[in-house]
Amino acid sequence: MSTSGLTVADAVPVLPQERRPPSGAPNVVVIVLDDTGFAQLGSFGSDVATPAFDRLATGGLRYNRFHVTALCSPTRASLLTGRNHHAVGMGFLADIPLAFPGYTGRIPPSAVPLPRILRDAGYNTLAVGKWHLVPRWERSAAGPFERWPLGMGFERYYGFLQGDTNHWTPNLVRDNHYVEPPRRPEDGYHLTEDLADTAIRYVLDQQQAAPGKPFFLYFALGAMHAPHHVAPEWVAPYEGRFDAGGTGGGRRRSGGSWRRASSRRARVCPDARRGWRRGPRCRMTNGACRPACRRSSPAF
């Protein structure tokens, strides 16, 4: 601690200490896939090829009871604060806040987010991709910015603030201002590639400027959330593979292994489609309804 005196000779100069993370502190990369479940990853048996994620799973741990909130904003709020989504005001989407506790759509200042903790501990903090933690009337160029990524502890940000965006012509934000996409769709632009390139560039710049300094990268893609804008070259390998449904050629998961579903597919009873309340196990197979729908009252 520095002290002052009547003369320079009497003063004890001490420079303020820069906060440094402990030796060996790891780099942290968090990848968020929107609207994606276990069944969409190859390491859990998907028919969709996900080789990069499969390599990560092979070299790490796979969890099968991870708690999710099944909505965009609550999941992100829980992940970045380590708290229950209702405890941080994000019981529903940030776009639709409600005037009730737990549903305000605003993370309170008392819930210190992870990037702020890591930044104050000496990390560089980088965010790329979907944010979706800002009420819709706080997304303009005038802010307020305290719930934008830089206001929540990130030092750099590139991505989109809302819940979804056009992957060919996205509404992009860099740090605290809106920017145009670097290329046009006719020039080969696609949001996912742009986000990946930016994330790589952020890390390279950070490591070049401060070799060995740990970083926290939050990489949240717009995929697989709608709109499903996929380049033709990624669609072509799956041509016809899912014509029978989303489980790939009529296969379904059962008892830990894949098996072919019966060709005698059950259809919803037409009476139920008309709005009548269905009886227990009301399914129609080969034209026979078993048991009959209860026609006494319509289903509302």
C-alpha positions as CSV (number, residue, x, y, z in Angstrom):
1,M,0.0,0.0,0.0
2,S,1.4,3.4,-1.0
3,T,1.9,6.1,1.6
4,S,2.6,9.8,1.2
5,G,5.0,12.1,3.0
6,L,6.2,15.7,3.2
7,T,8.8,15.0,0.5
8,V,9.3,12.5,-2.3
9,A,11.9,10.7,-0.1
10,D,9.3,10.2,2.6
11,A,6.7,8.7,0.2
12,V,6.5,5.0,-0.5
13,P,5.3,4.4,-4.1
14,V,3.3,1.2,-4.8
15,L,1.6,0.6,-8.1
16,P,-1.9,-0.9,-8.0
17,Q,-1.8,-4.6,-8.6
18,E,-3.4,-5.9,-11.8
19,R,-5.8,-8.7,-11.1
20,R,-4.5,-11.9,-12.5
21,P,-6.1,-15.3,-12.7
22,P,-4.4,-18.2,-10.8
23,S,-1.6,-20.0,-12.7
24,G,-3.0,-22.6,-15.0
25,A,-6.4,-21.1,-15.2
26,P,-8.2,-22.7,-18.2
27,N,-9.7,-21.2,-21.2
28,V,-13.5,-21.6,-21.2
29,V,-15.6,-22.1,-24.3
30,V,-19.4,-22.4,-23.9
31,I,-21.3,-23.4,-27.1
32,V,-25.1,-23.0,-27.0
33,L,-27.1,-24.8,-29.7
34,D,-30.6,-23.3,-29.9
35,D,-33.6,-25.6,-29.8
36,T,-31.4,-28.7,-30.0
37,G,-31.8,-31.8,-27.9
38,F,-29.8,-35.0,-27.3
39,A,-31.4,-36.7,-30.2
40,Q,-29.8,-34.3,-32.7
41,L,-26.2,-35.1,-31.7
42,G,-24.3,-38.0,-33.3
43,S,-22.8,-38.9,-29.9
44,F,-26.3,-39.7,-28.7
45,G,-27.3,-41.7,-31.8
46,S,-28.6,-39.1,-34.2
47,D,-28.8,-39.7,-37.9
48,V,-27.4,-36.2,-38.5
49,A,-23.6,-36.1,-38.8
50,T,-22.1,-34.0,-36.0
51,P,-18.4,-35.1,-36.1
52,A,-17.0,-32.0,-34.2
53,F,-19.4,-32.5,-31.3
54,D,-18.7,-36.2,-31.4
55,R,-15.0,-35.6,-30.9
56,L,-15.7,-33.3,-28.0
57,A,-18.0,-36.0,-26.4
58,T,-15.4,-38.7,-26.9
59,G,-12.8,-36.7,-25.1
60,G,-15.1,-35.4,-22.4
61,L,-18.2,-36.2,-20.4
62,R,-21.7,-36.8,-21.6
63,Y,-24.6,-35.9,-19.3
64,N,-28.1,-37.3,-19.8
65,R,-29.9,-35.5,-17.0
66,F,-28.9,-31.9,-17.6
67,H,-31.7,-29.5,-16.5
68,V,-33.0,-27.1,-19.2
69,T,-35.8,-24.6,-19.2
70,A,-36.9,-25.4,-22.8
71,L,-37.0,-21.7,-23.7
72,C,-34.4,-19.3,-25.1
73,S,-34.2,-16.5,-22.6
74,P,-34.6,-18.5,-19.4
75,T,-31.9,-21.0,-20.5
76,R,-29.5,-18.2,-21.2
77,A,-30.3,-16.4,-17.9
78,S,-29.7,-19.6,-15.9
79,L,-26.5,-20.5,-17.7
80,L,-24.9,-17.1,-17.3
81,T,-26.0,-16.4,-13.7
82,G,-26.0,-20.0,-12.3
83,R,-29.4,-19.3,-10.8
84,N,-33.0,-20.5,-11.3
85,H,-34.5,-18.5,-14.2
86,H,-37.4,-17.3,-12.0
87,A,-34.9,-16.0,-9.4
88,V,-33.4,-13.7,-12.0
89,G,-36.7,-12.4,-13.5
90,M,-36.5,-14.6,-16.6
91,G,-39.4,-17.0,-16.2
92,F,-40.5,-16.4,-19.8
93,L,-39.0,-14.8,-22.9
94,A,-37.3,-11.4,-22.6
95,D,-39.5,-10.1,-25.5
96,I,-42.7,-10.6,-23.4
97,P,-42.0,-9.4,-19.8
98,L,-44.8,-9.5,-17.3
99,A,-45.5,-7.3,-14.3
100,F,-45.1,-10.2,-11.9
101,P,-42.1,-11.4,-9.8
102,G,-40.0,-13.8,-11.7
103,Y,-41.3,-12.7,-15.1
104,T,-40.0,-9.1,-15.5
105,G,-37.6,-10.1,-18.3
106,R,-34.8,-8.2,-16.6
107,I,-31.9,-9.8,-14.8
108,P,-31.4,-7.8,-11.6
109,P,-28.1,-6.2,-10.7
110,S,-27.9,-8.5,-7.7
111,A,-27.4,-11.5,-10.0
112,V,-23.8,-11.1,-11.0
113,P,-23.3,-12.9,-14.3
114,L,-20.4,-15.3,-14.9
115,P,-18.6,-13.1,-17.5
116,R,-18.4,-10.2,-15.1
117,I,-16.9,-12.5,-12.4
118,L,-14.3,-13.9,-14.8
119,R,-13.5,-10.4,-16.2
120,D,-12.9,-9.1,-12.8
121,A,-10.7,-12.1,-12.0
122,G,-8.4,-11.3,-15.0
123,Y,-10.0,-13.1,-17.9
124,N,-10.8,-11.7,-21.3
125,T,-14.5,-12.2,-22.0
126,L,-15.9,-12.6,-25.5
127,A,-19.5,-13.3,-26.7
128,V,-20.5,-14.2,-30.2
129,G,-24.0,-15.1,-31.4
130,K,-27.5,-14.9,-30.1
131,W,-28.2,-12.9,-26.9
132,H,-32.0,-12.7,-26.3
133,L,-31.7,-11.2,-22.8
134,V,-32.8,-7.7,-23.6
135,P,-36.4,-6.4,-23.5
136,R,-37.5,-5.5,-27.0
137,W,-37.8,-1.7,-26.2
138,E,-34.1,-1.7,-25.0
139,R,-32.6,-2.9,-28.3
140,S,-32.4,0.4,-30.1
141,A,-29.2,2.3,-30.9
142,A,-30.0,4.5,-27.9
143,G,-29.9,1.6,-25.4
144,P,-30.1,1.5,-22.4
145,F,-27.1,-0.8,-22.7
146,E,-26.8,-2.4,-19.2
147,R,-28.5,-5.6,-20.3
148,W,-26.6,-5.8,-23.6
149,P,-23.6,-8.2,-23.5
150,L,-21.0,-5.5,-22.7
151,G,-23.2,-4.3,-19.8
152,M,-23.3,-7.9,-18.5
153,G,-19.5,-8.3,-18.3
154,F,-18.4,-9.2,-21.8
155,E,-15.6,-7.1,-23.3
156,R,-16.4,-7.9,-26.9
157,Y,-19.6,-8.9,-28.7
158,Y,-20.8,-9.7,-32.2
159,G,-24.1,-11.2,-32.9
160,F,-27.9,-10.5,-32.7
161,L,-29.9,-9.3,-29.7
162,Q,-33.3,-10.7,-30.5
163,G,-34.6,-14.3,-30.4
164,D,-34.1,-15.0,-34.1
165,T,-32.9,-13.4,-37.2
166,N,-32.6,-14.0,-40.9
167,H,-29.4,-16.1,-41.5
168,W,-28.8,-14.5,-44.9
169,T,-29.4,-10.9,-43.9
170,P,-29.2,-10.7,-40.1
171,N,-29.6,-7.7,-37.7
172,L,-26.1,-7.6,-36.4
173,V,-24.6,-5.8,-33.4
174,R,-20.9,-5.3,-32.7
175,D,-20.2,-4.3,-29.1
176,N,-22.8,-1.5,-28.5
177,H,-23.8,-0.5,-32.1
178,Y,-25.5,-2.0,-35.1
179,V,-23.5,-3.0,-38.1
180,E,-24.2,-4.3,-41.6
181,P,-23.3,-7.9,-42.5
182,P,-19.8,-8.1,-44.1
183,R,-21.1,-9.7,-47.3
184,R,-24.4,-10.1,-49.2
185,P,-26.2,-13.5,-49.6
186,E,-25.3,-13.5,-53.3
187,D,-21.7,-13.2,-52.3
188,G,-21.9,-16.4,-50.2
189,Y,-22.7,-14.9,-46.8
190,H,-24.3,-17.1,-44.1
191,L,-24.7,-16.1,-40.4
192,T,-23.3,-19.3,-38.9
193,E,-20.0,-19.1,-40.8
194,D,-19.8,-15.4,-40.0
195,L,-20.2,-16.1,-36.3
196,A,-17.6,-18.9,-36.3
197,D,-15.1,-16.8,-38.2
198,T,-15.6,-13.9,-35.8
199,A,-15.2,-16.1,-32.7
200,I,-11.9,-17.5,-34.1
201,R,-10.7,-14.0,-34.9
202,Y,-11.5,-12.8,-31.4
203,V,-9.6,-15.6,-29.8
204,L,-6.6,-15.1,-32.2
205,D,-6.5,-11.4,-31.5
206,Q,-6.7,-11.9,-27.8
207,Q,-4.0,-14.6,-27.7
208,Q,-1.7,-12.5,-29.9
209,A,-2.1,-9.4,-27.7
210,A,-1.9,-11.3,-24.4
211,P,-0.3,-14.8,-24.9
212,G,-1.3,-17.2,-22.2
213,K,-4.0,-14.9,-20.7
214,P,-7.1,-17.0,-20.2
215,F,-10.3,-16.2,-22.1
216,F,-14.0,-17.0,-21.7
217,L,-15.8,-17.4,-25.0
218,Y,-19.6,-17.6,-25.1
219,F,-20.6,-18.9,-28.6
220,A,-24.4,-19.1,-29.1
221,L,-25.5,-20.0,-32.6
222,G,-28.9,-19.0,-34.1
223,A,-29.2,-22.6,-35.3
224,M,-31.3,-24.7,-34.8
225,H,-33.9,-22.1,-34.0
226,A,-36.2,-20.9,-36.8
227,P,-35.8,-19.6,-39.4
228,H,-34.2,-22.8,-40.8
229,H,-31.9,-21.1,-43.4
230,V,-29.5,-23.8,-44.5
231,A,-27.1,-23.6,-47.5
232,P,-28.0,-26.1,-50.2
233,E,-24.6,-27.9,-49.9
234,W,-25.5,-28.9,-46.3
235,V,-29.0,-30.1,-47.3
236,A,-28.0,-32.2,-50.2
237,P,-26.4,-35.1,-48.2
238,Y,-29.7,-35.7,-46.4
239,E,-31.9,-35.7,-49.5
240,G,-34.8,-38.1,-48.9
241,R,-33.4,-39.4,-45.6
242,F,-36.1,-37.9,-43.4
243,D,-39.0,-38.2,-45.8
244,A,-40.7,-40.6,-43.4
245,G,-40.2,-38.3,-40.4
246,G,-37.7,-36.7,-38.2
247,T,-36.3,-40.0,-36.8
248,G,-34.7,-40.9,-40.1
249,G,-36.4,-43.5,-42.3
250,G,-39.0,-44.4,-39.8
251,R,-36.6,-45.6,-37.1
252,R,-37.2,-44.8,-33.5
253,R,-35.3,-45.2,-30.3
254,S,-36.3,-48.0,-28.0
255,G,-34.4,-49.6,-25.1
256,G,-31.1,-48.0,-26.0
257,S,-31.0,-49.3,-29.6
258,W,-32.6,-48.3,-32.9
259,R,-35.3,-50.4,-34.4
260,R,-37.6,-50.1,-37.4
261,A,-41.0,-48.8,-36.5
262,S,-44.1,-50.8,-37.5
263,S,-45.4,-50.2,-41.0
264,R,-48.9,-50.2,-39.5
265,R,-48.7,-46.6,-38.4
266,A,-51.3,-45.3,-36.0
267,R,-53.4,-42.4,-37.1
268,V,-55.3,-39.9,-34.9
269,C,-59.0,-40.7,-34.8
270,P,-60.9,-38.4,-37.3
271,D,-63.5,-37.8,-34.6
272,A,-60.7,-36.4,-32.3
273,R,-59.5,-34.2,-35.2
274,R,-63.0,-32.7,-35.3
275,G,-62.5,-31.5,-31.8
276,W,-64.3,-34.1,-29.7
277,R,-62.6,-35.2,-26.5
278,R,-60.6,-38.4,-27.0
279,G,-61.0,-41.4,-24.8
280,P,-58.0,-43.2,-23.2
281,R,-55.5,-44.5,-25.9
282,C,-57.9,-43.2,-28.6
283,R,-55.9,-44.1,-31.7
284,M,-57.1,-45.4,-35.0
285,T,-55.3,-48.3,-36.6
286,N,-56.4,-49.9,-39.9
287,G,-59.6,-47.8,-39.9
288,A,-60.8,-49.0,-36.4
289,C,-61.1,-46.6,-33.5
290,R,-60.4,-48.1,-30.1
291,P,-62.1,-47.2,-27.9
292,A,-64.6,-44.8,-29.4
293,C,-64.2,-41.1,-28.8
294,R,-66.5,-39.7,-26.2
295,R,-68.9,-37.5,-28.1
296,S,-70.6,-36.0,-25.1
297,S,-68.5,-32.9,-24.9
298,P,-66.2,-31.1,-27.2
299,A,-62.6,-30.5,-26.3
300,F,-61.8,-26.8,-25.8
